[in-house]
Amino acid sequence: RCESLVEVYFQLQQQVMAASTELGPELLPRLLERLNEVLSSLVKSSFLVEKQPPQVLKTQTKFQASVRFLLGPQLLKAAPKPYVVRADMVTEKQARELELSNYSNTLSESTGEILHNTVALETNPTSGTCCANFKNVLLKKIKRCERKGSESVTEEKCAVLFSTNVTLTPSNTSIHLQVLSLPIVVIVHGNQDNNAKATVLWDNAFSDIERVPFVVAERVPWEKMCDTLNLKFMAEVQTTKGLLKEHYFFLAQKIFNDHSASPEDFQNRHVSWAQFNKEILPGRGFTFWQWFDGVLDLTKRCLKSYWSDRLIMGFISKQYVCKLLSMEPEGTFLLRFSDSEIGGVTIAYVIRGKDGSSQVENIQPFSAKDLSIRSLGDRIRDLGQLRNLYPNTPKDQAFGSHYNSEWGGLG
C-alpha cells in the first residue's frame, strides 16, 4: 500500500539523518536526494483520475469529473487550507510532451477555455479519501490544432490535464501533481457525435496501456475487431445475446467488400481505420461504422427484447436471405437490418407465383421513428402475408409476447 511505503520512506529518512556523521558530507546529500526522488515518484503516481470526463465532449455542455489523491489523507492532514486542482484542455502534442518529460514539465498554454475549472482538493474524514470533484464544468470553446492530411476534427484527440501544487508534511517538500484524462474528442455539433464515437472506440479498444499519447494502430486483426463490435453491441443494447459467427461473416463481407472469401479467410485479415470509418461503403453514402452505429441505436431503442429473444437474424445479406427462403413455404419470413439505410430493420418473406415459383419480397425498412409509432410486434401481427418465422415457428408463437394487448392500439 502507498501509505506503508511512505512510512518506510520517513523511517529511512530518519535513519539516514541519524547516521549523517558516519555517512559524511558527500554521501549524505546524495542519499537524501535519492530518497526525495523516490518519494516524489510515489506521490505523483498516487494522483489519479477517479471519474473520467466524457470521451466525446460537446462544447457549451456541462460535464463532471473527479480526481483522487491516494496519499492525501496522510500527507496533507496538516495543510492550513485545501489545495486547489485545476483542469485544462491539452492537445495530443502537449500530452505527448508532458508524458516524455515524465510529467516534470508544466503546461504553458491551455488549448481550450474551461469554465469552473478550479476545485478544492478536500479530505473526507468519514471515507478517508482526498478528492477534487468537478461538478459544474463547461468547455466553452476549443482551439483546434493543425491536422495531418485527410484527418477530420472528429479524429483529433485531446485530454483534460488535472494539476495542483502541494506541500507535504512533515518533510515540507513541494510537489507538482498532474494527471491526464483518457483521450477526448471535442465536438461542436451533435451531427459529429457518430464519428467522434468511432475515434474513441478505436482508441479504447486497440491502444496499448503503455504508449505515447495517443498513439494507436492504424490496422488491427479482424478477430479483435469482431470482439470489439460484439462487446460494444452487448453493452449499448444491454443484452446478454451477442453476435454469432454468421454475423461476423456478414460484417466481414461488408467491411472488406469481399463476397468470395470464406469465414476462415477473414480470420487472418487485418482491418484498417480507413475501412472502419473513413471509406464510404460501395454504392452507399456512409461508412461501415456509421451503418453499424445506426443498427446499435435502432436495436437499443426499439428492438432490444426481440434481439434478446433471438427473433432477429439481423446481420445477414439480401442475397443470403434469398438463398435461405427460396425453398420455404409461402409466408415464411425473417428480419434483417437494412443494407441501404442507416438504422432500419426490414422483413423478408416468401410469396408464391401462380406458376408455383417462389419469390422473396422485402418490406420497406422500419426506422426507430416508425417503430415508436407502432411496435415491430404489432406490425408483424398486422401483416397477413407473414405466417412463420424462419425456419418454421408460427408468428403468433414467436412474437405473441411482443404484441400490444389492444389489437388496434399503437405499439
N, C-alpha and C positions, 0 to 999 in steps of 0.2 A: 504493500500500500504506500501511496505517496507520503502520508503523514509519518509513517515509520521511517522512511528514507530521510525525511527532513530531520527527524530526531537523531538519526545516526550522523547526519551532517553536523549538527550542533555539538554532538558529543566528540566527533573528530576534531572540530574546530577548537574545542576546549582543551583536548589532549595536545594538539599542536601548540597552542599558546602556552600550555603548562611546560612543554618541553622546549620552549623557544631558546633557552640558554644553550642547551645541548645542540640544537639544530643549526645555530649560527646565523649570522646576518645574510648569508647568501641563500641558503636553503629555505629559511622561514618564509620570506616573501613569495617564493615560487610555490611553496605548498599552499599558502593562503590563497594565492591567485587561482591555483588549480581547483581548490575547494569551492571558491566563488563561482568558477565556470560551471562546475558540476551542479551547484545549487541553482544557478541561473537557468541552465538547461532543463532541470527538473521542474522548476516553477513555470517556465514558459510552456512546457508540454502539458501542464495541468490546466491551461486556459483553453476551453473548448466551446464550440457552438452546440448548445443543447437543443434548441429548436431552430431548424433551418428556415431562412426566408423562402417564399415560393420560388421555385426554379424557373417558372415563367412569370415574369413580373411586369405588370402594366403600369405605365406612368399615371400619375394622378389617382392611384388606388392605394388605400391603406393596407398595410400588412403588419405581421407580428414576427418577432424573432427573440431568441434569448441566448445569452452566453453564461457559462458557469466556470468559476474559478475553484477547482477542487481543493486547493490548498488555502483558499481564502479564510475559512473559519479559524485555521491555526495561525496563519501568518499575519492577518490583518486585524486581529482582535483588539490590538492596542491603538489602531488608527484613530486620530482625533475626529475625523469626519469621513463619510463614504467617498471612495474614489469614483470617478466618472468614466464610463465606457462610451466611446464614440463609434458611430457607424458611418463608413464612407464607401462609395462605389469605386471599384478599381477595374481597369481593363485587364484583358488576358496578359498583355505585355507587362503591366505593372505587377500583376500577381506572380508572373514568372520571375521578375527581378527580386521581389520580396522572398520568394522561395529560394532562389540562388544565393541570396545573402543570408540564408538561414534565419530570416526574419529579424536580422540585426539592423537593416535599414528602416527608415520611417517613410511614410507616404508623403510625397511632395505636393501632389495635387489630386483632388477627387475628380472622378470622371462624370459625376452626376450630382445633382442637388437633392439631398435628402432632408426633409423637414422632420423635426422632433428626433434628431439623430444622436442625442446625448442622454444617457440614463445612468442613474446611480448604481454602483456595484454594492449590493446590500446582503448582509448575512442574516439568515433566518435562524434564530436560536432554537426554534422547535424542531425544524427538519435538519439543522446543522449544515445548510447549504449556503453558498455565496454566489448570487446570480445578479445579472442585469437583464431585466425584462423589457423589451421594446414592444409596447402595446399599441402605439398610435403612429407608426412610422409611415411616411409617404414619400415616394420617389417623385419629386416634382418634374425633373427633366433629366435627360441623359445626353452626354456628349459622345457622339459616335466617333469611332476611330477609323483609320483607313483600312479598307478590306482588301483581301487578296483575290485577284482575278474575278471569278464569277460569284464570289461569296455574297450572300444576301444578308440583310440586317438580322434575320432570324437565325443565322448561323454564327453570329457574333456572340461570344461568351464573355461575361464579366463576373464579378463576385462582390459580396459585401465584406469589407475588412472591418473587423471589430478590434479596437485598440484602447489601451489605457496605460498609465504610468502608476506604479505602486511602489511604496517604500516598505520593505519587510522589517518586521521586528522579530527578535531583538537585535539583528545584525545591522539595521539601519541601511540596508542595501537597496538602491533604487533600480527597478527593473521595468523595461518597456514590454508590455504584453500585447501581442496581436495574433489574431487567428482569422483565416479566410472561411467564408461560407462555401458550400458546394457551388459549382458554376451556375450562373443565372443567365437567361436570355430575356432581355428587356424588349417589350413591345409597346407600341403607342395606339394600336387599333386592335379590336377583337378579331378581325379577319386574319391577323398574323399569328393567332394562338396555335392553330393547327401545325404550322411549320416550326414554330418555336418548340412545341412539344416533341417534334421529331428530333430536333437537335439535342434536347435534354435526354430523351430516351436513348439515343445512340451513345451519348456520353456516359450516362449512368450504367448502361449495360456492357459497354466494351472498353472502358478505360481501365488502366491498371491502378491499383491502390497507391503505389509509389510511382509518381510521374511528375514531369514538369508540367505546371498548369498551362493550358488544359488540353494537353496533347492526347489524341485518341486515334486509333487505327482508322485508315480510310477503307479497308476491306476486312471482312470478318468471315469465318466459316459459316456456311448456310445453316448447319446444325445449331450453332449458337444463336443465330437469328431466329430459328424456329422456337427455341427455348424462350427467347425474349418475347416474341409475339404471343406465345402461349401464356406466359406469366402476366403480361400486360392485359391480355383479354380476360383472364380469370379475375384479376384484381379490379379492373374497371367495371366489368359486368357483375362482379361479386357472385361468382358461381364456382362450384367445385368441378364442373364439367369442362375440361379443357379441350384443346384442339386434338384431332386424331391424325393418324398417318396419312389418310387420304386427303385431309385438309391441307397438310403440309405439301403434298404433291401438287395440288391445285395452285397453292400460293407460289411454289417454286416455278411452275409453268408461267405464272403471271409475271413475277418479278424478273425472270430471266428471258421472257418472251421465247420460250422453247417448248414446243409441244411434241417433240420427237424423243426426248430423253426419258429414261426410266427413273423411278424413285431412287434407285441406287446411284444413278449417275449424279443426281443432285447432291447426294450426301458429301461428296468430295469437293464441291464447288465453294467459292468464296463470293460473297455479295458485297457490292460497294455502296458507299454513302450515296453516290450519284444514282444508282439503281433504286435505292430506298426512297429518296425524297428530292431528287433534282431532275431526273429524266422523266418526261411525260410518257405514260404508257401508250403503246401503239394504238392509234385510232381514237384516243381519249383526250380529254383536256385536263387530266390530273395525274399526279404521281401515285406510286404504289402506296406510300404511307397515307396520303390524303384519302385514298379509297378505303384502306384498312381502318383508318380512324373513323370514317363515316359509318362503317359496319359496327365498330365498337359503340359509337354513340347511339345508333339505332337500337342495338341489342340491349344496351344498358337502360335506355328509356322505355322501350316498348316490348322487348322480346325475351327478357330475362327468364321468365318461367317456362316459355316454350323451348328455349335453348337448353335449360337445365333438365327438362323432361325428354331431351333428345328428339324433339319433333321437327327440328330444322336441320336439314343437311347442310345448308348454308354455303360453305366454301366448295363449290362444285361448278364446273364449266357447263355452258349451254349444250356443247357438243356431247359431253359425257351424260348429261341428263337425257338427251335423245336416245343414247345407247341403252341406258337403264330402262327407260319407259317404253321403248318401241314395241316390245313383245308383251307388254302388260295389258290387262283388260281395260276397257273404256272407263274413264272416271278415276283411274289411278293417278295420284298426284304427289308432288314433293315440293319443298320450299327451299329456295336458294337465294343468296344475296345477289343483287343486280350487278352485272359486269359494267353496264353502260352508264349507271348513275351512282353518285355518291350517296350512301345511306338509304338504300332501297332494298326491299325484300319482295321477291316475285314468286308466283305459284306456276309451276309447270304441270300440265295434265294431259292425259291421253284422250283423243277423240277418234272415233272410227268413221271412215267414209262409207258411202253406200256400197262401194265395191269391197268393203271389209278391210281395206288398208288402214293402218294406224297413222296418226299424225300427232305430234306434240305441240301444244299451244302454250304460250307464256303470257300470263296476265300482266298488264301494265304494273310496274313495281309500286309498292306502297311505301310512302315515306313516313317519318315519325309524325309529321303533321296529320297525314291520313289516319294513322293508327291511334292518334289521340282523339280523333273524332269517332271512330268505330274500331273496336279492337280486332286483332287478327283472327281470334277465335270466332267472333261473330261474323266476320266477313267470310270465313270458310263455311260456316253454317248456312249463310245466305246463298252461296253459290251451289246451285243444284247439280251442276255438271261434275262437282267433286264428290267422289264416293269413298275411295280407300286411300289412306296414306301409304305410300310405297314402303314395303312391298305389298302388304295385304291387310292393313288394320283399318276397319271401318272408321270413317272420320268422326262419328259421334263418340266412339270408344276412345279414340286418340285425343280429341280436342274437347270432349264433353265438359271436363272440369274447368275449361277456359271460356265456356260460353257465359254470356251475361244471363242472369236469371230471367230478365224481362226480354221476351222474344223480339219485341220491336224497339227496345231501348238502345241508347247509344252505349258502346263499349268503352 
